Amino acid sequence: MDGGCSSIFVAGERTVSVAFLELLVSTFPRFLVGWGITVKITLISLIFATVLGLFSCLLQISHSKVLNFISQIYIDIIRGTPVLVQVFFIYFGITQLLNMRMSADIAGIITLSLNAGAYLSEIFRGGIDAVNPGQMEAARSLGLPYARAMSKVVLPQAVKIVIPSMVNQFIITLKDTSIISVIGLRELTQTGKLIVAVNFESFKIWSITAIYYLVTITILSKVSKLIERKISYGKGKC
């Protein structure tokens, strides 16, 4: 009896495993499209967010109180509101106010760029503060203007310092794309929702969705660690 039950149990496990693999293979084309949209939206958003974050950081550390105020207001608004509210505000609120249409892709990119930009601004500011003030003083004493000293001397050192924090923000932004699915953007999470609506295999489909996110983020983390090691090695050689 025990042997028979064990055989049935093992056979059942194999059947479940085969069914899961078949589902993984059959849904691969749709998930691949969703994964591509997720990566595309993330990369475009991060490019804009990096530029916006650096610009906001420079406003924050400038000697103008007005520019400081503008940057701080932007950061406080973004940090003080959830991403979900931000995407609803942009996709529904702004479009209604301006009586215009906006695609889910554009709304998602704008939302993620503004959101990540605020956090990157603080990350850049922390990196600049971590650079020895003597670096700026030395550059200015050599006759370099403030802007040139900042771009050529301070910022390159600050970027090396903040790389781990930047990568962490990149990972957060990638995961935040799942929130954008509420406006119909067909990224990974929305793809999972649509597949579940057809086959009702919630556990298996969400497990597969989690695998795609896990693999993508793991690869990104490994790449970041490789970059950190190269930077640390370079410092050691100097």
PyMOL commands that set and color helices and strands:
alter all, ss='L'
color gray80, all
select helices_A, chain A and resi 2-26+28-60+65-79+83-98+104-130+133-141+146-176+179-183+188-199+202-237
alter helices_A, ss='H'
color red, helices_A
deselect
rebuild
show_as cartoon
